[in-house]
Amino acid sequence: MKILLLGDIVGRKTVEYLSKNLWSLRKEKGVDMVIANGENATDIMGLSPDDAKTLLDGGVDVITGGNHIFHNRALYTMLDDCKYLLRPLNVSSMAPGSGETVFECNGYNVLVINLLGMMSMDYSGSPFEAVDRALNRNEGRYDFAIVDFHAEATAEKQALGYYLDGRVAAVFGTHTHVQTADECVLNGGTAYITDLGMCGPTGGVLGTDKNVILKRFTTGLPQKFTVANGPIKLSGAIIEVDGGKAKSIVRL
């Protein structure tokens, strides 16, 4: 079974690009399932219900979130109602939505878990404790699990990868928008990459207009972020899972 993992989607133009091209990309790569981080898809910070629906209709099977997923209040009802739209599991239980879901694909039940890092991020509970509870809670309901760890610190991401090695099929990092070159299958059969990178316009800084970011850094003054205008580039990885273990991971 092949699963395409897409890094942070940035901007409406990228949403439109995916809606037009993702199904053909799935066919070209022989992909059975797509998981994408969508927390930056609308105006860089947040996700609108319309953009979420466009992504789901356009070929994304499960959308994961991160520290910006609650920025668009209009999404709150959809977070509660749509089982394939996730927010981090280890935030307050009072927050809308869920941090886990089971997606049925080709006769397999795939448990997808969304976690938020603790280091240099908004306060959240321990991702290590949260993922343990999720795996125990869903025991017998899934064939294998995949984890999106939305975190800043590379050390925290690597630590979670080793912590879950052999217990899940894949741990992939999101949030930094810069793809890392450390993809591997760990000894226990877990595919791992520290960060998938970004799906968005090139020529900017993490998908944001470079002039805005340069002005912010050189003046120290707050700026309104706007999306860069370069050609759209997709970054992510394709994993192949067999018998609940990862056979391979290839960067896209």
C-alpha positions in Angstrom: 0.0 0.0 0.0 1.4 3.4 -1.0 0.6 6.5 1.0 1.5 10.0 -0.1 2.4 12.5 2.7 2.3 16.1 1.8 4.0 18.9 3.7 2.3 22.1 4.9 0.0 23.5 2.2 0.5 27.3 1.9 -2.0 29.6 0.2 -5.2 29.4 -1.9 -3.3 29.0 -5.2 -1.7 25.8 -3.8 -5.2 24.5 -2.8 -6.4 25.2 -6.3 -3.3 23.5 -7.8 -3.9 20.4 -5.8 -7.6 20.3 -6.6 -6.6 20.2 -10.3 -3.6 17.9 -10.2 -3.7 15.6 -7.2 -5.8 12.9 -8.6 -3.6 12.6 -11.7 -0.5 12.6 -9.4 -2.1 9.8 -7.3 -2.6 7.8 -10.5 0.9 8.5 -11.8 2.6 7.4 -8.5 0.2 4.5 -7.8 -0.8 6.1 -4.5 -3.7 4.6 -2.5 -4.1 7.3 0.2 -3.1 10.9 0.8 -2.4 12.7 4.1 -1.7 16.4 4.0 -1.1 19.1 6.6 -3.5 22.0 5.8 -3.1 24.4 8.7 -1.5 27.1 6.5 -3.7 26.7 3.4 -5.8 29.8 4.0 -3.9 33.2 4.2 -0.8 31.4 5.5 -2.2 31.0 9.1 -5.3 28.9 9.3 -7.7 26.9 7.2 -11.2 27.8 6.0 -14.1 25.4 5.6 -14.1 26.0 1.8 -10.4 25.3 1.4 -10.7 22.2 3.6 -13.6 20.9 1.4 -11.7 21.7 -1.8 -8.7 19.6 -0.5 -10.9 16.7 0.5 -12.8 16.7 -2.8 -9.5 17.1 -4.7 -7.9 14.0 -3.5 -6.6 14.5 0.1 -8.0 11.7 2.3 -7.0 13.1 5.7 -6.1 16.7 6.6 -3.9 17.3 9.6 -3.3 20.5 11.5 -1.0 22.2 13.9 -0.5 25.3 16.0 -2.5 27.5 13.5 -5.5 25.2 12.9 -7.7 27.2 15.3 -6.9 30.6 13.7 -10.0 30.5 11.5 -13.0 30.3 13.8 -15.3 29.4 10.9 -13.6 26.0 10.8 -14.6 25.0 14.3 -17.9 23.3 13.3 -16.2 21.4 10.5 -13.5 20.2 13.0 -16.3 18.7 15.1 -18.3 17.3 12.1 -15.6 16.0 9.7 -13.8 12.9 10.9 -11.1 13.3 8.3 -10.1 16.8 9.4 -7.8 16.7 12.4 -6.3 19.1 14.9 -3.5 18.1 17.3 -4.5 15.4 19.8 -2.5 16.8 22.7 -4.3 20.2 23.0 -7.1 20.9 25.4 -10.0 18.5 25.3 -12.2 21.6 25.3 -11.0 22.5 21.8 -13.2 21.5 18.8 -12.4 18.5 16.7 -10.3 15.3 17.2 -6.7 14.4 16.9 -7.2 10.9 15.6 -9.2 9.1 13.0 -9.4 5.7 11.3 -9.5 5.8 7.5 -10.5 2.7 5.6 -8.4 2.2 2.4 -8.1 -1.0 0.2 -9.4 -3.2 3.0 -7.0 -1.7 5.6 -7.9 0.5 8.6 -5.3 3.2 8.9 -5.1 5.1 12.2 -3.9 8.7 11.6 -2.8 10.6 14.6 -1.9 14.4 14.7 0.4 15.6 17.5 1.9 19.0 18.5 5.4 19.5 19.8 6.1 21.0 23.2 9.4 22.9 22.4 9.1 26.5 21.1 5.4 26.0 20.4 2.1 27.0 22.1 1.5 25.1 25.3 0.2 21.6 24.8 0.3 18.3 26.7 2.9 15.6 26.2 2.8 14.1 22.7 4.4 11.0 24.1 1.7 10.4 26.6 -1.0 11.4 24.1 0.1 9.0 21.4 0.3 6.1 23.9 -3.2 6.7 25.0 -4.4 6.9 21.4 -2.7 3.6 20.4 -4.2 1.9 23.4 -7.6 3.4 22.9 -7.8 2.3 19.3 -6.3 -1.2 19.8 -8.1 -3.7 17.5 -9.6 -0.9 15.4 -6.7 -0.4 13.0 -4.1 -2.4 11.0 -1.3 0.2 11.2 -0.9 3.8 12.3 0.7 7.0 10.9 1.7 10.0 12.9 2.0 13.7 11.8 4.2 15.4 14.4 3.8 19.1 14.0 6.8 20.4 15.9 9.6 23.0 15.8 12.5 21.1 17.3 14.3 18.5 15.3 15.4 16.7 18.5 11.8 16.3 19.7 10.8 14.9 16.3 13.6 12.4 16.2 12.9 11.4 19.8 9.3 10.6 19.0 10.4 8.6 15.9 12.5 6.4 18.0 9.8 6.2 20.7 7.3 4.9 18.2 9.6 2.7 16.2 8.0 -0.6 15.6 4.7 0.5 17.0 3.5 2.7 14.0 4.1 2.5 10.3 5.3 6.1 9.9 6.2 9.2 11.8 6.6 12.4 9.7 7.3 15.9 10.8 5.6 19.1 9.7 5.8 22.8 10.6 9.2 24.1 9.5 8.3 24.2 5.7 11.8 23.1 4.9 12.2 19.5 3.7 14.9 17.4 5.5 17.0 14.8 3.9 17.0 12.2 6.7 14.2 9.9 5.4 14.7 6.3 6.5 13.0 3.2 7.7 14.0 2.7 11.4 15.0 -0.7 12.7 11.6 -1.6 13.9 9.9 -0.9 10.6 8.8 2.7 11.0 9.3 5.2 8.2 10.6 8.5 9.4 11.4 12.0 8.1 12.0 15.0 10.3 10.1 17.4 8.1 8.2 16.9 4.8 8.7 20.5 3.7 6.1 22.7 2.1 3.5 22.6 -0.7 3.4 26.2 -1.9 4.8 29.0 -4.0 8.6 29.2 -4.5 10.6 32.4 -4.3 9.5 33.4 -0.9 10.4 32.7 2.7 8.5 29.6 3.8 5.8 30.5 1.3 5.5 34.1 2.4 6.4 37.1 0.3 10.2 37.6 0.8 9.9 41.4 0.9 7.5 41.2 3.8 9.9 38.9 5.7 12.9 41.0 4.9 11.2 44.1 6.1 10.2 42.4 9.4 13.8 41.2 10.0 15.5 44.5 9.1 13.1 46.8 10.9 11.9 44.6 13.8 8.4 45.8 13.2 5.3 43.6 12.7 4.2 43.0 9.1 1.1 41.6 7.5 2.0 38.3 5.9 1.1 37.8 2.3 1.6 34.6 0.2 4.5 34.5 -2.3 3.8 34.5 -6.0 6.3 32.0 -7.4 5.4 28.7 -9.1 3.9 26.0 -7.0 6.1 23.2 -5.7 5.0 20.2 -3.9 7.2 18.6 -1.1 6.5 15.4 0.8 7.2 11.7 0.8 5.7 8.4 -0.4 5.8 5.5 1.9 5.0 1.9 1.1 3.5 -0.2 3.9 3.2 -4.0 4.0 2.1 -6.1 6.9 1.8 -3.0 9.1 5.5 -2.1 8.6 7.1 0.4 6.3 9.0 -1.1 3.4 10.3 2.2 2.0 10.1 6.0 2.1 11.0 8.2 -0.8 11.0 12.0 -0.7 8.8 13.8 -3.2 
